[in-house]
Amino acid sequence: HYPQQGRPARDDAVDISQSNSDGQDGAEGSQPKRRLQRLTPQQTQVLEGFFGICAHPDENQRMGMSESTGLTMQQVKFWFQNKRTHMKHVTGKEETYRMKAQNEMLREENKRLASAANTSFCPSCVALPGLNPSGEVQTLRQENEQLKQQLSQLRAEAHPSSSRPFQLDPSTENITGRENDMDAIAELAQSAMHEFVVLSEAGGPLWMPVPGGSFDVLNNMAYAQTFGARSSANVILGFMTEATRADDMVMMDAKRIVDYIMDSECYTSFCPGLVTSANTTKVYKWPTSAGYNGAMHLVTVETVFASPLVPSRKCTFVRCCRDMQNGTVIIVDVSLDNGDGTVKCHKMPSGVLVRSLNSDASQVTVIEHVQVNDTGLHELYRPTLSGLMFGARRWVSSIVRQSARLRDLFIVSKSASNGNTNGRKTLMKIADGLLADYASGIAAVPGSGWTILRGAGTEDDIRITYRKNNDDSNNAVVSVCASFHLPVPLKVTFDLLRNNLLRPKWDVLVNGNSVREEVAVCKGVAAGIDDVVSILHLKDPPTGENRDNIMILQNSGYDVSGAFMVYCPVNIQLMNEIMIPSDTAQSNKVSLYPTGFHLLPVEDTALGLGEGGATLVTVGFQIMLKLARGTGLYPRSASTAVGLMAENIATIKKTLTNSHPIFYRRQPPNNLI
């Protein structure tokens, strides 16, 4: 519904003209001039809050909003029509660009499949005389010859490369016997690359798709038949095998993606909340030309899931990078140990394939294949689908999210002259740090470092730990964490947690105030409006005025494999300092104590992963407290923190469970946002 020709209506205004509901009666010139009524902040808050989880309200829901806002049902209906049009208008340009890139990807894949169909052959008969193998097989043979030449070169460079001034990480002590054996390392890398290229192809018998999950799991029987003795079919007692494959389109050029992955320091910022540390402990080969083609590093990476009930994974492996044909780059990881159980995480041939689509878009395929000791995994997490917490889908979603946010921050916002780019860049850096601090503060603490206490009114243990500040003060950062089962689907749980109308009912930080989103710092355009870094402001309910000079910085993201929402209060004076363009270094001076949620889907149903079943919720918060001299936390402080968590869990369960049927009454899944 358009009050002016060619332009959508304002979000904070509704049409109050007395024309018919369809707006089409009479000639265009005979229609009276339409009047717009500016909505009050309270009316906008109610409408925006409901739109956040349901863009197509039914008649009963419109009636309820009409009573709450004082608007007529017709005005409510027109507001939702205009809001939907506005959202399409805002995201239309980027979505069009994304669809064009995806169309190019599908066109290339179609050509590849047509070529394969025309030149099909039996692999066992390739060497027979009179048969012409396909171009892809010839390409693989050429690449195999190149790898053999590189192997010979690596053998010749063994002594010079071993003298590079890099120190080994302590976790690599168990592989010191092989780390300097260049012959064995080069042969292992060549074999791993061959296996990775075979595994990267979709649609074959090696992979089985997860319904509605956007990723594949490995067919162990087909894998054993294909790779024989190198397969992971025989797993050591106490270890389990996780092997997943996922791909997606990324709004970033292939070179920048490779740079982020190959640079250990950038790697942690590219995957915040997933990678807590990444260190290059040895360089076997560094390419002489620009880029990373031919690079071979020894890398130690620690990955986490934000829960003390899930052990972190620290793995040391060789990372190799090779340029292929048609702008394709492969980055392959493989462990040096022999998988005999001496380390807790052994990486089978895994990695990332990056195929360039155009100057600003790439197709990324990730394979994560590990054998890991799972003896420390809590029973609460065992019903979840294998590969969700550390699998390929989580890696892909992180790459897609960060790439889309960077594009929104530096390209879309800049072209639209949308605010202070330097200040927004600083806020995004702080938001990423918020997610990383939350994950490391909860997941990086070993199980023995937590004190388990029983919270009143909850069925699960509440865990508390602390770390003392590095300064001379007697203060400590206290972390409190708990996990619980919620009988609400993942998508619905995420929507309800982000809904600002429901927030005053469960968030103790809000303390009964109303919440309004002031600005979206950056959005994951490719992932949709569910992925955003935003600034919220607390409002006094009667007047709608700002209260207590407190704002909330929030970082949230959704994927079918899991979701998160991390936030913390920020003083408005500090926020203003951060937004000053000349003070981008302010982000290094900010100490924030985050509160957050990590959500995981369980009980997959026919509706698809995340759309049905239930949700496993992990909630945690950090707070600064005084320490008792020589005895750790004061018992009263620990009891208060645990009681606060227990009360918060009970409130969250009640609010989300009761609100679920109200907001989602008679709403089909495809109408949810």
VEXVO-131585 format. One record per residue: z, x, y of N, C-alpha, C in turn. Coordinates in pm, whole numbers, plus 50000, padded with zeros to 5 digits. Atoms other than C-alpha are relative to their C-alpha. Layout:
BEGIN
ZXYZXYZXY/...
//
This chain:
BEGIN
500005008549882500005000050000500005008950122/500184991049888498825016350323500164992450131/499875006249869500105005950670498955005050097/501084994849919497455028350827498895004549908/501124996850086494005034050694499925014949973/500214986250039493625066250499501255008449989/498784992050009497285077050515501084992049930/498925007050067500245068550290501134997150096/498875003949916503325051750435501085010749997/498874990949996506375071350539501014996249892/498985002650101509115075150278501194992650057/498825006149940511765063650526499674987750082/500385012049929509925032550648499394990149903/500615010550080508824999150503499264990550091/500815009649927506274973350610500764986850008/499285012649985507964942050756499094989250059/500925010149950504814922950855500054987849911/499925012750071504474886850747498724996849925/501235002450075501144891350570500324997849854/499815002750142500634881750207500295012949926/499554988450076501954904749935498875009149962/501074991050042498554917549833499345006850118/500524993249883497634926450191498504999650012/501455000050002493994916650134499384987650063/500575012449949493614882050290499495002150142/500574999449867491394878550595499215012750021/500794988149967489024903150754500905010850057/499184988849956490264937250848500334999050148/499765000849857489874931151219500914988650040/499185011649965491754897651209501455001649959/498624998450043494924911351050500875004350117/499114995949892497904914551285500445014449979/499534986350008499204949151368501315000549924/498834999350087501774959151109501115008050067/498854993449944505274969251215500785006949888/499224992350095507314995851037501455000450041/498564999549976511084994651006500565012849940/499404987650047512885028050984501254996949917/498865002550087515345028450696501215008150045/498784992749973518955038750740500195010749893/499744989750104520225070050556500564994049872/499425006250120522215047450321498924993149917/501085006750074519125026850231499095010249932/500864989650058517025058050177500685006549880/499274993650110519725073149957499944991649874/500045008850117519805042849727498614999949938/501375000650053516015040849696499575013449940/500364986850053515525078549653500755002949871/499224997550120518325080049399499444992949879/500565007450113516785052949182498625005449964/501334994750028513285067249221500085013049920/499854987550071514625100349086499974998749849/500015001850145514935085448739499124988549954/500865011250040512725054448746499074996650115/500975002549893509545051648952499404986149994/500575013450018508635016848819501114990149966/498925009550030511654993648853499464986149969/500405013750030511414958948703500604990650104/499575009949900512244926548888501514999850017/498545000149990515954927148805500525012450072/499594987849933516274963048918499674999650149/500335001549858514454955449244500964990450069/499055009549942516804926249299501325007050029/498754992749977519824948949257499905009350119/500174991249884518424974049506499894992150129/500085008549881517634945749747501384996050048/498635003649962521264934749739500765012050053/499274988149957522494970549781499545005050136/500564994449877520194979350072499844989950113/500255010049898519764946250255498534997850027/501445002049987515984948550219499564988549910/500545010450086513854921150073499415006549875/500604994750123512484925149721498585004850027/501364995849967508994927249873500005013750067/499914987149934510054956050096500365011049901/499664990350103511644973749799498765003349916/501214997950080508444968949603499015008850075/500934991949922506304982949887500495014350015/499474986449986508645012749929499685008249877/500284992750124508225022549564498515002749986/501444997550004504455018149590499635011750091/500304989249906504325040649896500545013349952/499404987650049506655066049737499165006149888/500854995050109504495068749426498705005850056/501224994949937501395072849645500255013150070/499664987649928503135099249853500165011649903/499824989350098504135119249544498655004749945/501334996150047500555118449419499265008050107/500674993149891499335129449761500525014350014/499394986849983501785158749776499565009549889/500294991350115501065172149428498544999649956/501375001850046497435161549404499155012650007/500834988149983495865193449539500325010549896/499614990150099497855216549315499664995449859/500325005150134497385194049015498515000949973/501444998750016493635193849076499625014449966/500274985950026493605231749088500425003749858/499504997050134495675233148771499084994149893/500885006450097493385208748590498675007449990/501254992450005490315228948688500185012649914/499734988150080491895260248542500154996549852/499825004250139492885241348229498654996149939/501335003750049489345227848201499205012549963/500654987450033488035263448212500525005649868/499394995150124490475272847937499454992449879/500515008150111489325243847718498515002749976/501424997150017485665251747784499805013149924/500104987350071486165287847675500414998549853/499575002050138488055276547366498944992549920/501065007550067485275252047282498845009149963/501074990550031482685279747306500405008949884/499524991250106484815301647084499974993049864/500015007650126485195274446821498584997449952/501395002450038481475266446829499375012649943/500534987450052480645303146783500565003149862/499394997550131483095305746494499394991149894/500605009250097481575275146328498595004449960/501374995750028478055289446357499945012949920/500004987050069479045323246216501145000849900/498905000250096481605312645955499665008949881/500204990750112482105336645666501265000149916/498854998150088484395344345375500585013850026/499434986949968486835372245468499855010249888/500094990450111486645387645121498595004849977/501394996250022482855389645141499385007050120/500554994049879482515406245482499265013049969/500574986850027481725440145330498764999549911/501155000950088478955426945102498725002650077/501274997449929475425438845189499254987150025/500805011749967473185413745360500744989750082/499235009649922476005395345537500305005850138/499724995849863476445396945914501314993650045/498745005949957480095392346012499934995350144/499995005749866480965373546326500295010750103/499744990849891481255389846664501475003550012/498574997349990485025386646655500425010849900/499674989950100485205407046333499505013650045/500524987449949482985433746487500895005450112/499094995949893485255434146789501285005749944/498784995050062488305438546569499785013849939/500294986950057486615467546390499945010750108/500074990549890485845484346721501395003250054/498644997749952489405479546837500815008249901/499304992250102490645493346506499645014950013/500404986149981488615524946565500665006050124/499354995249878490015527646917501485003049973/498604997850031493555524246782500185012749917/499924987750079492875551846528499885012350091/500134988849906491705574446811501285001850081/498754999249924494815565947010501125005549914/499004994650092496925573546702499905015249993/500184985550002495425608146684500475006450130/499574994849871496045612847055501525000350010/498545000649997499685602047016500615011349917/499494989050082500185627246737499935013250075/500154987649924498885654646964500995000850115/499095000449885501205643447244501464999049959/498635002450049504305641247024501015009150067/499024990749943506025672547155500174998250149/499775002249857505365667247527500734987150030/499375012849970506415630747517501464999849964/498605000250039509675638447343500905006750101/499194993149901510805659147641500224991950126/499825008149879510815630347891501484997550023/498575001049969514135626648073500524985849993/499445013450019515215592947932501155000849901/498835000050087518635586647777499974987849909/499985010950096519025565347468501174990750024/498925009949996521035533347478500855001649874/499164998350120524055534547239499584991349884/500395008850110522605505347041498855005649918/501154994550072519685527446932500405011549908/499574988750081521805552746744499584998749855/500345002050141520925537046410498535002649971/501434997550025517225544646458499585013650053/500344986849944517435580046592499155008149904/500814992450095515825592446273498534997150012/501415003749993512585574046350499455000250142/500475001449863512435573246729499155011650047/500804988549962510905608146752498875002949902/501084998450097508555604346456498774992950055/501135006349933505375598046654498974994649903/500965005050098503205594346345500424986249950/499525012850052505375566446206499974989250107/499985009949891505735549346545498604995250032/501375003849968501995549746616499414991149889/500505008350109501165535946270500674986349999/499305012749992503835509246307499444991350112/500565007549888502425499146646498614994649968/501345004550036498885497146512500074988249903/499855010950096499975475546219500534987450068/499435011549930502035453046449498964993150087/501045006049916499095447846685499024991949916/500915007350088496835437946398500634986749957/499325012250042499405412846272500124990050115/499845008949886499995398946621498694993050035/501305006149969496275393146683499694988749903/500245010550100496035373446359500904988050025/499055011049979499165353046437499744992450129/500175006549870498085345246793499024988549997/500975010950009495295322046681500684987249954/499415013050032496275285446673499104992249905/500785009250082495175258246435499805004049856/500174995650137495255278446113501184996349913/498915003550093497505275545809501305007550026/498804992149976499975301245945501054992650084/499075006849910501535276946193500044985149974/499805014350017502955241946165500544994450131/499555005149869503235221746491501254991249988/498835008749990506525205246588499584987550076/500445012349932505855168346677500654998750137/499515001849865506155164747052500775011750055/499194988749959507715199147079499265010850077/500814990349926504845218847235500145014249946/499984986750061505365247846995499824998549849/500254999850144504685257946632501075008549932/499114991750082506905271746356499175006249889/500774992250097505735297346102500054993749862/500105004050140504535286745759500295012549915/499594987850069506455312545555499175003049876/500804997850121504405307145241498645005950035/501304994749957501095312545421500145014050057/499764986749943502575342445603500165010449889/499814990750111503675358745277498695002849928/501294998050066500245353245125499065008650084/500904992649911498515368145431500405014550014/499554986549967500675398745493500755006949887/499474993650119502155405245149501355006450020/498724993150001504895431545135500625000950139/499444998949866505265432145514500644986950046/499535013049956506295395745524501514999550004/498565002049987509745382745607500504989449904/499615010650092509925359745309501365002949937/498724996350059512835378945157500965004450110/499074997549890515675377245408501315004949942/498724994550042518875397445376501084989450011/498895009550000522025377745298500735000650135/499355000749870523645366045621499025000150116/501045000149897520355368045812499134987649984/500985010850004517925340445901498765004450076/501274997049934514285341846009499654988950097/500525009349900513085325146327498635004950043/501364996349961509355325246396499344988050065/500615011049925507765303246664498855005350083/501164996849915504565302646866499844989050103/500215009749894503915285547200499005005650100/500934995649896501255286847469499974989850112/500115008849884500685272347813499175007150106/500724994249889498745277548132500995003950108/499094994449900500455298948395499235001950130/500664998949871499595297248765500285013750063/499864986349950499505335048814498925008449933/501044991550059496895361948760500585008749889/499564993150121497065381448435500665013450033/499454986849969497775415248598501464999050043/498625001449954500945403148771500924996249886/499175003850115502215387148451500325012349916/499794987850079501725419848262500965009450072/499114991249924503435439248542501454995449988/498645005250011506485416348529500615002849863/499474998350135506825419648152500225014649966/499904985850037506245457148123501045007450083/498984993749917508615466048408501364994049963/498725005150051512155463048268500814993050109/499225006049892513735455648607499444986550040/500635012849966511235428248689500124990049886/499955008650117511495414548335501224990750004/498795008349992515075402348390499864989350107/500175010049894514115384748716498944989849964/501055009350042511075368848548500544989849900/499405009050099513305352948282501494998650027/498575001149971516655345448456500674989949909/499295009050089519245329448234499655002049854/500414997050137517425341647922500205014749968/499834985650016517325379447961501115004650095/498914995149916520605394348085499885014850028/500204985649976519615430948051498755004549926/501204994050061516455450747978499915014450050/500024985949964516285488647972498935007349921/500954991150066513475512747897500725013049967/499204988550041515255539547696499165012349967/500874988550030512245561547612498574995950027/501435002249978508595564347713499235009149907/500814992150092506275575547434498645003450059/501314997649941503065571747627499904992150129/500235006649872502235563647987498535001250034/501444999349975498645554648076499685008450123/500414991749887496815578448306499334991850109/500665008649902494875550248478500974989350049/499185010749946496195521048679500234989349894/499675010350097497895493448484500825005749886/499164996350114499695494748151499215001449870/500804998850122496795497847907500335013049927/499634988550080497945520947628501445004150010/498594996349984501585522047739500784996949872/499145001950117504215525547466501425004250037/498634997649958507945522447547500974996449888/498875004450082511215520247359500914991950092/499325009449911513035490147507501194993849928/498845007450049516475474547459500194987850087/499925012749927516735437847559501114991549940/498965009550043519675413747543499644986350051/500305013949964518935376447539501204991349966/498825008550017521475348347565499614985450008/499975014449972521965311047543501364997150059/498785001449921524595299047788501064991749928/498885006250071527385290547544500765010949926/499234990250078530235311247396499934997549850/500125003350141529495293947065498735005749937/501274994350048526085311247038500005014950033/499974985649972526145349446999498735004550071/501174994249934523865369347226499245008849900/500844991850086521025389347072499565012550075/500404987249942520555425947151499115007349902/501014994550091517465441747006499295011850065/500744988249955515795475847037498675000649926/501325000550061512055477746977499015008050083/501114993549931508815495047068499134989350063/500875009549929506735476547328498715007250036/501324994149978503005484047340499134990250079/500925008249921500335471447580498585004949979/501414996750020496585470347514499124989850072/501015008749940493645456447712498954996849894/501035004450092491235435947504498754996050079/501215004349932487865421047586500234987050077/500015012549923487185392947836501304997850077/498815001449917490255400048048501264996449926/498825003250081492745395747763500865012549982/499034989250018495875417247741501034995649898/498955003050096498305418747449501165009750020/498764992149994501915431047470500754997149871/499455001850135503385436547123501335007249990/498664994350025507035442547028500245000849850/499644998750141508255455546692501165009849990/498834991450017511575470746580499655012449919/500214987650073511745506446453500785000449869/499214999750123514445499846192499234992949889/500735005350116513365489545844500484986349955/499565013450035515115455745844500954999449884/499084999750113517825465745598501374994050033/498745006349964520595447445785500955008850076/499114991249925522015477445970500144995850146/499905005449865521315459846301500024984749990/499845014550005522045423446387498734992450038/501245006649962518585416046526498845009549974/501184992250035515355429346376498764992350043/501185006849947512135420746558498785003549917/501294998950065509065415046347498925000250108/501054999749897505665418346524499984987250084/499925011049904506045395846829499325004550128/500564995649874504795395847183499354989050080/500645009049904502695380147457498525003350008/501434998649976498945374647482499684992950131/500345005449868497665369447837498495000050014/501455001349984494125356447881499714995050141/500315003649863492765355448236499004988550004/500905011349981491185322148337499235001250130/500634997149872490485329448704500975008850079/499204990749921492035348948991501454995550015/498655005049978495135326649004500574992649879/499515007550116495575312648653499735007949872/500124993150128496085326048301500524991049889/499445006450118496715313247952500915010149931/499014991250060499845327947796500384994549863/499575003350135500605327647423501155009449962/498824992250036504045339147306500324997749853/499535000650139505105347046948501345007149995/498684994150015508785353246878500394999049852/499774999450144509485364446521501125010249974/498844991350018512925378546438500754996549872/498995001950103515385383146155501345003150065/498784998749922518865378046298501214995949917/498735003450064522445377446173500594987950071/499545012549939523625341746235501424996249959/498665003350048527155344346100500924995450113/499145004049890528635339546449499624986950064/500455012649940526735307246527500934988649961/499085011150024529055277146563499294988549929/500575011150076528535247146337499414989250091/500495010349909527965224846640498525002050033/501384997049961524635242446706499055000949882/500894998550115523295244246352499044988149980/500975010950015521725209046356498805000950093/501134999049909519455219446643498825006549930/501214994950061515885227946560499935015250015/500084985449998515375264546469498965004550102/500934994449903513775284546748500114994150139/499895006149868514885262747042500735009350098/499164992449907517555285647190499395013550037/500564986749973515655318747160498515000849966/501375000050050512165308447050498935001450107/501154997849913508695311647198499894989650110/500125010449899508855278347380500885003050121/499124996949887511795289747590499445011550083/500644989149925509985322047684498854994750084/501155005349927506845303147782500454991550118/499555008749891508735277147988500595008250114/499464991549895510545304848176498895006750080/501134993749931507275322848257499264989850085/500695010549925505605290248362500814996050123/499135004449890508585280148577500015010150114/499914990049894508935312948765498665002150069/501324998449940505185316348819499674988650095/500285011649915504885281048956500875000150125/499134999449882507875286049186499515010550098/500524989749912506445318449321498744995350071/501215005349937503135301149385500364989850108/499575010049902504865272149561500635006850122/499294993349891506935296349769499065007950090/500804990649923504265321149876498614994950034/501385004649976500995301649860499994985850056/500065014049958501505263949884500764997950130/499175002249882504355264250137499435007450122/500554992249890502725291450347498764993350058/501215006549953499395273250365500304987050072/499635012649935501185241250463500905002250121/499084996749889503295259650727501324992849982/498815007850034506315245050554501255008750009/498684993949984509345262450702499985015149992/499744985749995510765297350691499815006249862/500304994350130509185316850405501015010749961/499044989550033511575346350430501334994349957/498745006350038514655324250421499904993149866/500205006750128513235304150132499925010149887/500064989550101512475336349945501405005049965/498634995650024516095347349989500774989649920/499305010650073517375313549869499564999449854/500475000050138515185315249560500615011649923/499384988550065516525349949483501464997049968/498605003550025520085336849519500104989849888/499985010350104519285306549300499755006149862/500224993150127517885329049026501235007949959/498774992850030520965350649054501114990849957/499005010050039523095319349027499864996549852/500265003150141521455310448694500355011849911/499724988150080521715346148568501515002649991/498554997950001525395349348670500704989849912/499395010450083526245316348505499805003149852/500284997250142524535325848178500765012249951/499324987950044525965360948164501514998350001/498565002049994529435349448267500554991949885/499565008450112529575325247976499535005649866/500564996150130527285338747704500215014749969/499914985650025527685376347750501415004449962/498634996750038531435374947681500124998849848/499875001150146532135382847311501014989249962/499135010950044533875356147107501465003350006/498604996149996537105375947094500575000050141/499524999849863537275375447472500424986650053/499675013549956537825337947490501344995649940/498805006750049541125319447460499664985449976/500385013750037540625286447278501194990750022/498965009849971542655257247410499454986149974/500395013750028542575220647319500174991650125/499935008549883541755197647609500324985749961/499585013750030543395163447612498824990550019/501035010249989540975135147545498625004549957/501314995450046538135156447408500105003949854/500004996950142537085163147051499645014549973/500434986350019535995199047109500945009650074/499174990049936537745231147203499475003450139/500334994949869537805242547565500395014650003/499784985650004537495280047609500115005550141/499744994349869538765300847898500105015149989/499914985549994538395337347991499975004250147/500044995349862538565358848302499595014650002/500294985949975537345391748442500535003650138/499394995849875539165410748714498955005550095/500914994749899537395418949038500035015250002/500084985549994536245454349092500815005950115/499234995049887538195456749417501485001449961/498584997650025541925463949451500834987250005/499255012549991542875427349488500484995749862/499465005350126544815408449224499314987049962/500775012050029542065382349189499135002049876/500884999750117539965373648887499094987850002/500935011150016536905352148819500264993749863/499645007150123537965326248560498834991149959/501075008350056535305310148338500594990349899/499565010550092535985277348159498754993349944/501225004950063533465263747910500344991049882/499855008950116533105235947650498634994349965/501235006450048530345220047442500364986849933/499735013050061530105183847332498684992949973/501155007750044527715159347172499934987150081/500205012149919526255131347389498914991649936/500995008450068524435101847223498954994450095/501035003949903521775100847497498875010349989/501104990450012518265116747478500045010650110/500004988749909517725150147649499424996450136/500665003249874515315136947915500864990850084/499165009549928517625108348009501245007050053/498804992749956520685131048023499705008650122/500374991549887518905155148255499774991850126/500285008549885517675127248484501284994450060/498765005949951521115111448509500895010350067/499204989649937522845144348585499475003650138/500604996549872520405151348867500014988550100/500075011649911520665116449011501155000450101/498984998949895522495117649344500824987450018/499205012249993523645081449320501205000649905/498924999350100525715088949008500925011950022/499254987549990526965122849119501444998150050/498615001649956530055110849312500944994849891/499165005650105531285094348990500555010549906/499554990250100531595126348785500215014050056/499934986449949531285157349006501235001750089/498784997949921534695169149129499705007850127/500384992749880532925191749377499604990650112/500425009949900531465161449553501204992350054/498735006149958534925145149561499804986550068/500175013649950533695109649621499014998550114/500995000849892531225118349899498644996349942/501375002250042527625107749884499225013150013/500794987850006524935134049819498574996950040/501395001849958521545137749983499295013549991/500794987750005518845163449917499415002750137/500504996449868518105181450242498595006149992/501294993350009515205203350131499815005449859/500374993450125513415215149819499485013950035/500364986349963513305253049855498695003949935/501264997550070510615257149591499974991649874/500195008650116509215235549316499065006749901/500944995650102507585243848987498864990149993/501095009749988504295226849069499404996849865/500615002250131502945231648719500894991749910/499075006850088506085217748558500404986350052/499655013149946506515187748790501265000450084/498895000749905509325175749016501345002249933/498734997650069511995181148748500445014550012/499704985849991511875218548814500045003850147/499914998149855513215226449161501275007550036/498844994349932515555247949368500194992150128/499805009249889517095224849625501345002550068/498774999549923519775222749894500484985750020/499405013349986522085192449886501075000550109/498985000849895524395180650162500934988449967/499025010550021527595160950122500064991150124/499985009749891527725129250334501244991449988/498895009549997530595107050440499434986149975/500645012750037529795073250271499954989650112/500095010549898530705049950564499015003050111/500824996849883528845068850838498715007249967/501184992150036526315090250652499955013450069/499974987249930527375120250861500345011449903/499654988350079527665155650723501505001849998/498564998950016531135163250593500395013949951/499354987650045533235194750559499115012450012/500894988449981530295217450655499675007049868/500284994450132529605222550283498644995049952/501285003350063526155223850125500065004849856/500074996250142525225227549758498635005849972/501254993850046522585251749632499874997249850/500175004650139521175238249305498695005249942/501164995050074518775253149050499914992249870/500135008450120517475229548781498605001249943/501294999450067514685229648527500044992449868/500075007950123513525208048236498825004549915/501054998050099511525215147923500454992949873/499645007250122511375197047590500905008249909/499164991550084513085226947430501405001650057/498684998949940516055224947668499924998950150/499965001649855517155219548027501275006550054/498814994249936519635234048275500134994650141/499715003349861521265225348606501225008350042/498954991049954523335251848787500114998650151/499825002249857524855247549132501325006050045/498754995049942527575259949367500064996050146/499875003249857528965251349712499735012350086/500294989349904527785272050008500404995050138/499625003549865529345271550352498774999150089/501195002249919526905258550612499715011750094/500234988349916527435288950835499315011149921/500654990050085526525312050547498564996049971/501365004750025523495290350470499105002850120/500794997349880522305293750830499695014950012/500244985749995522695331550812498935004249899/500994996850102520675332850492498604996350046/501315004949960517855313050649499415007450119/500544992149890517485337850939498975009749943/501054991750061514155355850873500325014849997/499764985749993515455390150977501115004849909/498824996250078518435389450742499804996849853/500275002850140516845387850400500905007949907/499074992350083519325413850274501314992749978/498765007550013522035387350305500284995949856/499815004450138521435377349943500835009849919/499234990050074523005409949826501494999550033/498615000549957526265401650007500704987249957/499455013150031526785366649871500685000249863/499275001650127529425360549602500194985149975/499965014250031529015326449442500584998049861/499365003250128530885309849156499404986949949/500805011750037528525286048975500704990649902/499735010250100529065254048784498664996049939/501315002950058526395244448536500034992649868/500245007050126525005225248241498815006349931/501144996650084522775236647957499884989249893/500245011450089521225208947749499045004149889/500824996850117519705211147402499764987249920/500275012250075517935183347208500425001349854/499675000750142519245173246865499524986649946/500425012350066518255146646612498644995450051/501375003349959514535146946680499554986949935/500485012950049512915112746643498504999250014/501445002149991509425098246627499504999750144/500405000149860509425095847009499615013850050/500304986449955509115133647033501255007150045/498864991749963511435162147114500404997350144/499485002549867513625153847413499964985650044/500135014049960512565117347439500894990849918/499135008150083514785104447158501145008349947/498894992750059517845114046960501165001650095/498804997549921520885129447127499875013650069/500014987649922521825159247345501285007749974/498864991050009524115188947294500215006050138/499724996049862525745195747632501015011350001/499054989249973527385228547731500265000150150/499635000349859529265226848061501005011250027/499104989249965531045255148237500145001350150/499844997149858532435265048572500795012950018/499294987849965533755296348741500804997550127/499115002049887536625297948988500805012850022/499194988449967538565325249167501484996349998/498575002650010542285326449077500785013150010/499094988649995545245349549129500505003349860/499464995550128546475370248834501495002750012/498594996250006550075374048732500085015049976/499894985550010551215410048761500245004449856/499834994250132550615426848425499934990349885/499985009850110550405394248227498744991649992/501215007950004546955380348302500124987450083/499985012649926546495344248411501384993749998/498805008350000549405323148520499804988449902/500165011350094550015296948243499674987050071/500275012549928550025269248502498554999650049/501404999649955546645280748640499054997149885/500855002650116545125281448292500064985549958/499855014050040546535247148212499284990750097/500705008349901545175232748538498505000649981/501454998450018541685247148477499514992549876/500395007050123541565233648121500114984950017/499875014449975542865199648232498874994650086/501125004049917540165198248499498724998749917/501185000750086537485205648239500074987849908/499865011550090538865179447997499744986950073/500225012249921538915152848270498534998650039/501415000349960535415162448382499114995849884/500805003750117534015159648028500114985149972/499815014350024535535125247980499264991650103/500695007549895534125113448315498495000649982/501444998550021530665127348241499534991249885/500375008450114530555110347902499964985450037/499915014149963531645077048045498884996250096/501015003249898529285078448345498604999849941/501364999250052526165089248158499754989749891/500185009850107526705066747857499874986050056/500065013449941527335035948072498794998150089/501145001249908524525043548319498674999949927/501264999250075521915049548051499324986549986/500705012650017521185012747968499684993050133/500275006549871521335002548338498715005250061/501174994149937518725026848467498754999049913/501154999250089516505026248160499764987049924/500185012850065516544989348073498534996349999/501385004250023513184979047930498995009650062/500934990249946511575011148054499385007949886/500624991850104509015026447817500085014750037/499844985749973509185064547782499015005550101/500984994149910505955070847974500204995850144/499715003649863507415054248283501165007950057/498874992149951510315078648306499475012250073/500384988049926510185107348549500725011949942/
//
